[in-house]
Amino acid sequence: MLTLPALQQEVYQEFLRIFQYWETHTVDPRGGFYGRVDANNQPDPKADKAIVLNARILWSFSLAYRVTRNPEYRTLAYRAYRFIKTYFWDSKHGGVYWSVKADGSPSVTKKQLYGQGFTLYGLSEYYRATEDHEVLEDAKQLFRVMVEKAYDSRHGGFIEAFNEDWSQTDDYILSTGDKRKSMNTHLHLIEPFTNLYRVWPDPDLKKQVRSMLENDFLGHIIDPKNYHMRLFFTEDWQVKSSEVSYGHDIEASWLLYETAEVLKDKDLLAKTKEVSLQMATATLEGLNPDGALTYELDPRTGHKNEDRSWWVLSEQLVGYFNAYQLSGKQHFLDKAQQSWAFIKAYLIDTEKGEWFEKTDARHQPSLSSDKVNAWKCPYHNSRACYEIWHRMQTRK
């Protein structure tokens, strides 16, 4: 096991290395960033550009600038911001498109709340880093559109997706039919709402953040019997899935506690702390001897996805370290250390840069998987490195 100072130094160096990759291989000279870069670092100039990828790039380079004050990172964050405002931003109906073509023309114009959430996350972090008030106004506007168009005032929570003009649809991109609400979308809404509240302590925003934590997560999404999260729901919160997503469980275990910290409510913080530790403990059933979590399990059928995913390893690194901080239990710190050891041994591509998307259960990396695409981004891994570094900085 590394000493904590050695761990802190290693994650910070990897944090910088991740951004060196994105600065070197992903900038599209036509504007913005490439929508896809393959395993050999070759960009696909014809690939569509997804809002999730671009918003995560905005968030990541904003974070990098806030931490390092490297002006190159601010320039790249601004590049992402301008591309989103120019090509994804729907000035007529509000919100952002799901994807655009390589030339910036609209491709999939649905209003997916998952994409709106990550855009808000990027905007709020960019404002934290730069205090650019135009960006804060954009973030406020997007938040208000999301609440006005997608909030379910009857049952609470947010509907998954809408057509371009915010009219109803039954195609939610990430789900269909009566699965009108999901854990994943709500997790990536409470995340940006919390980040926006850091810089804009608005009463209506606070109400939304608190409602999502207390009512949506503690009331509906987290199963009080086993502390796993349910994945899909009808509009009135009837559960429509049986799978367990260990990566999302461990990710939520620290994100929800972060939300309670930002709200500064002692009673809610104490309650969330208890739940966070229960959630982290519940994931241990999916932890393999090699230190990596199983990706997903369907307890109804017994089927397992045994991939060792780059984003799951990132989140378990933070989640177990957070559980150690909350509980003082050494075994959680050991599991965080084991997570980092796995990442170093099997996921970091020391030859071509960035991280492999996944390995199989025998630790063979997916050599053909993209380094950059709609879902493969610098957000999970750079955030994990930052969180570990920052948590040890604040302990000094």
C-alpha positions as CSV (number, residue, x, y, z in Angstrom):
1,M,0.0,0.0,0.0
2,L,1.1,3.5,-0.8
3,T,1.5,6.1,1.9
4,L,-1.1,8.8,1.7
5,P,1.3,11.4,0.6
6,A,2.5,9.1,-2.2
7,L,-1.1,8.4,-3.2
8,Q,-1.8,12.1,-3.3
9,Q,1.2,12.7,-5.5
10,E,0.4,9.9,-7.9
11,V,-3.3,10.9,-8.5
12,Y,-2.3,14.6,-9.1
13,Q,0.3,13.6,-11.7
14,E,-2.3,11.4,-13.4
15,F,-4.8,14.3,-13.2
16,L,-2.3,16.4,-15.3
17,R,-1.5,13.5,-17.6
18,I,-5.2,13.1,-18.5
19,F,-5.5,16.7,-19.5
20,Q,-2.3,16.5,-21.5
21,Y,-4.0,13.8,-23.5
22,W,-7.2,15.7,-24.2
23,E,-5.2,18.9,-25.0
24,T,-3.1,16.9,-27.5
25,H,-5.5,14.5,-29.2
26,T,-9.1,15.9,-29.1
27,V,-9.1,19.5,-30.3
28,D,-11.0,19.8,-33.6
29,P,-9.4,22.6,-35.7
30,R,-12.9,23.2,-37.2
31,G,-14.2,24.1,-33.7
32,G,-14.8,22.4,-30.4
33,F,-13.6,18.9,-30.0
34,Y,-13.7,15.7,-32.0
35,G,-16.8,13.5,-31.4
36,R,-14.7,10.3,-31.6
37,V,-11.0,9.3,-31.3
38,D,-10.2,5.7,-31.7
39,A,-7.9,3.4,-29.7
40,N,-4.9,4.5,-31.7
41,N,-5.6,8.2,-31.1
42,Q,-6.9,8.8,-34.6
43,P,-9.8,11.2,-34.7
44,D,-13.0,10.5,-36.7
45,P,-13.7,13.9,-38.4
46,K,-17.2,12.7,-39.5
47,A,-18.4,11.6,-36.0
48,D,-21.4,13.3,-34.5
49,K,-20.7,15.4,-31.4
50,A,-22.7,14.6,-28.3
51,I,-23.8,17.1,-25.6
52,V,-22.7,14.7,-22.9
53,L,-19.1,14.5,-24.2
54,N,-18.9,18.3,-24.8
55,A,-20.5,19.2,-21.4
56,R,-18.1,16.9,-19.6
57,I,-15.2,18.4,-21.5
58,L,-16.4,21.8,-20.3
59,W,-16.7,20.6,-16.7
60,S,-13.3,18.9,-16.8
61,F,-11.2,21.8,-18.2
62,S,-13.0,24.2,-16.0
63,L,-12.0,22.1,-13.0
64,A,-8.5,21.8,-14.3
65,Y,-8.2,25.6,-14.6
66,R,-9.7,26.1,-11.2
67,V,-7.1,23.8,-9.6
68,T,-4.0,24.7,-11.6
69,R,-4.8,28.2,-13.0
70,N,-3.1,27.1,-16.2
71,P,-4.4,29.6,-18.8
72,E,-4.3,26.9,-21.5
73,Y,-7.0,25.0,-19.6
74,R,-9.2,28.1,-19.4
75,T,-8.8,28.6,-23.1
76,L,-10.0,25.0,-23.7
77,A,-12.9,25.4,-21.3
78,Y,-13.9,28.5,-23.2
79,R,-13.6,26.5,-26.4
80,A,-16.1,23.9,-25.1
81,Y,-18.4,26.6,-23.8
82,R,-18.5,28.5,-27.1
83,F,-19.2,25.4,-29.1
84,I,-22.1,24.4,-26.8
85,K,-23.6,27.9,-27.0
86,T,-23.2,28.1,-30.7
87,Y,-24.4,24.7,-31.8
88,F,-26.2,22.8,-29.0
89,W,-28.0,25.7,-27.4
90,D,-31.7,26.0,-28.5
91,S,-32.5,29.7,-28.3
92,K,-36.0,29.1,-29.5
93,H,-37.3,26.4,-27.2
94,G,-34.7,26.4,-24.4
95,G,-32.3,23.7,-23.3
96,V,-29.7,21.9,-25.4
97,Y,-29.8,19.3,-28.2
98,W,-28.7,15.7,-27.6
99,S,-26.2,15.7,-30.5
100,V,-25.0,17.7,-33.5
101,K,-23.2,16.6,-36.7
102,A,-19.5,17.1,-37.2
103,D,-20.2,20.4,-38.8
104,G,-22.3,21.6,-35.9
105,S,-25.7,21.2,-37.6
106,P,-28.4,19.6,-35.4
107,S,-28.5,15.8,-35.4
108,V,-30.7,14.5,-32.5
109,T,-32.7,17.4,-31.2
110,K,-34.5,15.7,-28.3
111,K,-34.4,17.3,-24.9
112,Q,-32.9,14.6,-22.8
113,L,-32.6,15.6,-19.1
114,Y,-29.4,13.7,-18.7
115,G,-27.8,16.0,-21.3
116,Q,-29.3,19.1,-19.8
117,G,-27.9,18.1,-16.4
118,F,-24.4,17.7,-17.7
119,T,-24.6,21.0,-19.5
120,L,-25.6,22.6,-16.2
121,Y,-22.7,20.8,-14.5
122,G,-20.3,22.2,-17.0
123,L,-21.7,25.7,-16.9
124,S,-21.7,25.9,-13.1
125,E,-18.1,24.6,-12.9
126,Y,-16.9,27.1,-15.5
127,Y,-18.4,29.9,-13.4
128,R,-16.7,28.5,-10.3
129,A,-13.4,28.7,-12.1
130,T,-13.8,32.0,-13.9
131,E,-16.6,34.0,-12.3
132,D,-17.9,34.8,-15.8
133,H,-21.3,36.2,-15.1
134,E,-22.6,35.5,-18.6
135,V,-22.1,31.8,-17.9
136,L,-23.9,32.1,-14.6
137,E,-26.9,33.6,-16.4
138,D,-26.8,30.7,-18.9
139,A,-26.8,28.3,-16.0
140,K,-29.7,30.0,-14.3
141,Q,-31.7,30.0,-17.5
142,L,-31.1,26.3,-18.1
143,F,-32.0,25.4,-14.6
144,R,-35.3,27.3,-14.9
145,V,-36.1,25.7,-18.2
146,M,-35.5,22.2,-16.8
147,V,-37.8,22.9,-13.8
148,E,-40.5,24.5,-15.9
149,K,-40.6,21.9,-18.6
150,A,-39.5,18.6,-16.9
151,Y,-40.3,18.7,-13.2
152,D,-43.1,16.5,-12.1
153,S,-45.0,18.7,-9.7
154,R,-47.5,15.8,-8.8
155,H,-45.1,13.0,-8.0
156,G,-41.7,14.8,-7.7
157,G,-38.6,14.2,-9.7
158,F,-38.0,14.8,-13.4
159,I,-39.3,13.2,-16.6
160,E,-36.6,11.6,-18.7
161,A,-36.9,13.3,-22.1
162,F,-39.0,15.4,-24.4
163,N,-39.2,16.3,-28.1
164,E,-37.3,19.3,-29.3
165,D,-40.1,21.7,-28.4
166,W,-40.5,20.0,-25.0
167,S,-43.7,18.2,-26.0
168,Q,-44.3,14.7,-24.7
169,T,-42.5,11.7,-26.2
170,D,-42.3,8.0,-25.3
171,D,-38.7,7.6,-26.6
172,Y,-36.3,8.7,-23.9
173,I,-33.1,7.6,-25.7
174,L,-31.9,5.9,-22.5
175,S,-35.2,4.2,-21.9
176,T,-38.7,3.8,-23.5
177,G,-42.4,3.4,-22.8
178,D,-43.5,3.8,-19.2
179,K,-39.9,4.1,-17.8
180,R,-40.3,7.8,-17.5
181,K,-37.9,8.3,-14.6
182,S,-34.5,6.9,-13.9
183,M,-31.8,6.7,-11.2
184,N,-29.1,7.7,-13.6
185,T,-30.7,10.9,-14.8
186,H,-31.6,11.9,-11.3
187,L,-28.1,11.3,-10.1
188,H,-26.8,13.5,-12.8
189,L,-29.3,16.2,-12.0
190,I,-28.6,16.4,-8.3
191,E,-24.9,16.6,-9.1
192,P,-25.2,19.9,-11.2
193,F,-28.0,21.3,-9.0
194,T,-25.6,21.0,-6.0
195,N,-22.7,22.5,-8.0
196,L,-24.9,25.4,-9.1
197,Y,-26.1,26.0,-5.5
198,R,-22.4,26.4,-4.4
199,V,-22.2,29.6,-6.5
200,W,-25.9,30.7,-6.6
201,P,-27.7,30.0,-3.3
202,D,-31.1,30.6,-4.7
203,P,-34.1,29.5,-2.5
204,D,-35.9,27.8,-5.4
205,L,-32.7,25.9,-6.3
206,K,-32.2,24.9,-2.7
207,K,-35.7,23.6,-2.6
208,Q,-35.1,21.5,-5.6
209,V,-31.8,20.1,-4.3
210,R,-33.3,19.2,-1.0
211,S,-36.4,17.6,-2.6
212,M,-34.2,15.5,-4.8
213,L,-32.1,14.3,-1.9
214,E,-34.9,13.7,0.6
215,N,-37.8,12.7,-1.6
216,D,-36.3,11.2,-4.8
217,F,-33.2,9.4,-3.5
218,L,-34.0,8.7,0.1
219,G,-37.7,8.2,-0.6
220,H,-37.8,6.3,-3.9
221,I,-34.5,5.5,-5.6
222,I,-32.5,3.9,-2.7
223,D,-33.9,0.6,-1.6
224,P,-34.2,0.8,2.2
225,K,-33.8,-3.0,2.5
226,N,-30.5,-3.5,0.7
227,Y,-29.2,0.0,0.0
228,H,-28.8,-0.5,-3.7
229,M,-30.5,2.0,-6.1
230,R,-33.4,1.0,-8.2
231,L,-32.7,2.0,-11.8
232,F,-36.0,2.7,-13.7
233,F,-39.5,3.9,-12.6
234,T,-42.9,4.9,-13.9
235,E,-44.0,8.5,-13.5
236,D,-45.4,7.7,-10.1
237,W,-42.2,5.9,-9.0
238,Q,-43.3,2.3,-9.5
239,V,-40.1,0.3,-9.9
240,K,-39.5,-1.2,-13.4
241,S,-36.1,-2.8,-13.1
242,S,-34.3,-5.4,-11.0
243,E,-30.6,-4.9,-12.0
244,V,-28.0,-3.6,-9.5
245,S,-25.5,-1.1,-10.8
246,Y,-22.5,-1.3,-8.4
247,G,-20.7,1.6,-10.1
248,H,-23.7,4.0,-9.7
249,D,-24.2,2.8,-6.1
250,I,-20.7,3.7,-5.1
251,E,-20.8,6.9,-7.1
252,A,-24.0,8.0,-5.4
253,S,-22.7,7.1,-2.0
254,W,-20.3,10.1,-2.1
255,L,-22.2,12.5,-4.4
256,L,-25.3,12.4,-2.1
257,Y,-23.2,13.1,0.9
258,E,-21.6,16.0,-0.9
259,T,-25.0,17.4,-1.6
260,A,-25.9,17.2,2.1
261,E,-22.7,19.0,3.0
262,V,-23.4,21.8,0.6
263,L,-27.0,22.2,2.0
264,K,-25.5,22.6,5.5
265,D,-28.4,20.9,7.3
266,K,-27.1,19.0,10.3
267,D,-30.0,16.5,10.5
268,L,-30.1,15.8,6.8
269,L,-26.3,15.5,6.8
270,A,-26.4,12.9,9.6
271,K,-29.1,10.9,7.9
272,T,-27.3,11.0,4.6
273,K,-24.0,10.0,6.2
274,E,-25.6,6.9,7.5
275,V,-27.2,6.0,4.2
276,S,-23.9,6.8,2.3
277,L,-22.0,4.3,4.5
278,Q,-24.8,1.7,4.0
279,M,-24.6,2.2,0.3
280,A,-20.8,1.8,0.2
281,T,-21.1,-1.3,2.4
282,A,-23.7,-2.8,0.1
283,T,-21.4,-2.6,-2.9
284,L,-18.9,-4.9,-1.2
285,E,-21.0,-7.9,-2.4
286,G,-19.9,-6.9,-5.9
287,L,-16.2,-6.4,-5.1
288,N,-13.9,-8.9,-6.7
289,P,-10.7,-10.2,-5.2
290,D,-8.7,-8.1,-7.7
291,G,-10.2,-5.0,-6.1
292,A,-12.6,-4.0,-8.9
293,L,-16.3,-3.9,-8.8
294,T,-18.5,-6.1,-11.0
295,Y,-20.2,-3.7,-13.5
296,E,-23.8,-5.0,-13.1
297,L,-25.8,-7.8,-11.6
298,D,-29.4,-8.9,-12.3
299,P,-30.3,-10.8,-9.1
300,R,-33.5,-12.1,-10.7
301,T,-31.5,-14.0,-13.4
302,G,-28.1,-14.2,-11.8
303,H,-26.5,-12.7,-14.9
304,K,-23.4,-10.6,-14.3
305,N,-21.5,-8.1,-16.4
306,E,-18.0,-8.8,-15.3
307,D,-16.3,-5.9,-17.1
308,R,-13.9,-3.8,-15.1
309,S,-14.9,-0.4,-16.3
310,W,-12.8,2.8,-16.2
311,W,-15.7,4.9,-14.8
312,V,-16.6,2.3,-12.2
313,L,-13.0,2.1,-10.9
314,S,-12.9,5.9,-10.9
315,E,-16.0,6.1,-8.7
316,Q,-15.1,3.3,-6.4
317,L,-11.8,5.0,-5.7
318,V,-13.6,8.1,-4.5
319,G,-16.5,6.2,-2.9
320,Y,-14.4,4.0,-0.7
321,F,-12.1,6.9,0.3
322,N,-15.2,8.9,1.2
323,A,-16.5,5.9,3.3
324,Y,-13.1,5.8,5.1
325,Q,-13.3,9.5,5.9
326,L,-16.9,9.1,7.2
327,S,-16.3,6.0,9.2
328,G,-12.6,5.9,10.0
329,K,-12.6,2.2,9.0
330,Q,-9.3,1.1,7.6
331,H,-10.8,-1.5,5.3
332,F,-12.4,1.3,3.2
333,L,-9.1,3.0,2.8
334,D,-7.6,-0.3,1.8
335,K,-10.3,-0.7,-0.9
336,A,-9.6,2.7,-2.2
337,Q,-5.9,1.9,-2.4
338,Q,-6.8,-1.4,-4.2
339,S,-8.9,0.6,-6.6
340,W,-6.0,2.8,-7.5
341,A,-3.7,-0.2,-7.8
342,F,-6.0,-1.8,-10.3
343,I,-6.3,1.4,-12.3
344,K,-2.5,1.7,-12.5
345,A,-2.0,-1.9,-13.4
346,Y,-4.7,-2.4,-16.0
347,L,-6.6,0.7,-17.0
348,I,-4.0,3.5,-17.6
349,D,-2.6,3.3,-21.1
350,T,1.0,4.2,-20.5
351,E,1.8,3.9,-24.2
352,K,-0.9,5.9,-26.0
353,G,-2.3,7.9,-23.1
354,E,-5.7,8.2,-21.3
355,W,-7.3,5.0,-19.9
356,F,-8.7,1.9,-21.5
357,E,-12.5,1.9,-21.4
358,K,-12.6,-1.5,-19.7
359,T,-10.9,-4.8,-19.1
360,D,-12.5,-8.2,-19.0
361,A,-12.5,-10.4,-15.8
362,R,-9.0,-11.7,-16.8
363,H,-7.7,-8.1,-16.9
364,Q,-7.3,-8.0,-20.7
365,P,-8.0,-4.4,-21.9
366,S,-10.4,-3.6,-24.6
367,L,-7.8,-2.6,-27.2
368,S,-10.3,-1.7,-29.9
369,S,-12.5,0.6,-27.7
370,D,-12.4,4.3,-28.4
371,K,-10.4,6.7,-26.2
372,V,-13.1,9.4,-26.9
373,N,-16.8,9.1,-27.8
374,A,-20.2,10.2,-26.6
375,W,-19.6,8.4,-23.3
376,K,-15.8,8.2,-23.0
377,C,-14.7,11.5,-21.6
378,P,-12.3,13.1,-19.1
379,Y,-14.9,13.5,-16.4
380,H,-14.9,10.4,-14.2
381,N,-11.2,9.8,-14.1
382,S,-10.0,13.4,-13.8
383,R,-12.6,14.0,-11.1
384,A,-11.5,10.9,-9.2
385,C,-7.9,12.0,-9.2
386,Y,-8.9,15.5,-8.1
387,E,-11.2,14.3,-5.3
388,I,-8.5,12.1,-3.8
389,W,-5.9,14.9,-4.1
390,H,-8.2,17.6,-2.8
391,R,-9.5,15.5,0.2
392,M,-5.9,15.0,1.3
393,Q,-5.1,18.7,0.8
394,T,-7.9,19.7,3.1
395,R,-6.7,17.2,5.8
396,K,-3.3,18.9,6.0
